Amino acid sequence: MTSAVTLSAGVRNNLLALQQTTAQEASTQQRLATGKKVNSALDNPTNFFTAAALSARASELTGLLDSMTNGVNTINAANNGLTSITTTIQSMEATVTQARQDASWQSTSFTVDTTTIGTSSLKSVGFTGGSVAAPPSISA
């Protein structure tokens, strides 16, 4: 049994309007879910491919930004290392300067005459007590 349903023109127009509203609601829900105005090439081919190209470019720029950030961090680490080395050297210089100003520090130079002691065998020079009162003894 088939029964035919007849709709008046007003009811038919209302039904078409509801169908269009439902389709628009589905499209709006998809846009809200994806965050994109154009989700496929069927929606708007020009805008879809433009958006795809811009998204690819944005991804490339994000990668470059990450690389630049890594480079800056590397330079900062090197700078911190150099600053630490400089501080250590300055501390060593201060220690040497302080040691030179100590009254017990003595500086003496000695000349070794190789013709007198010879060069054929190993020779040694000895210092005792941390200070030099007389020229060191040279032994063969």
Secondary structure, 3 states (H helix, E strand, C coil): CCCCCCCCHHHHHHHHHHHHHHHHHHHHHHHHHHCCCCCCCCCCHHHHHHHHHHHHHHHHHHHHHHHHHHHHHHHHHHHHHHHHHHHHHHHHHHHHHHHHHCCCCCCCCCCCCHHHHCCCCCCEECCCCCCCCCCCCEEC
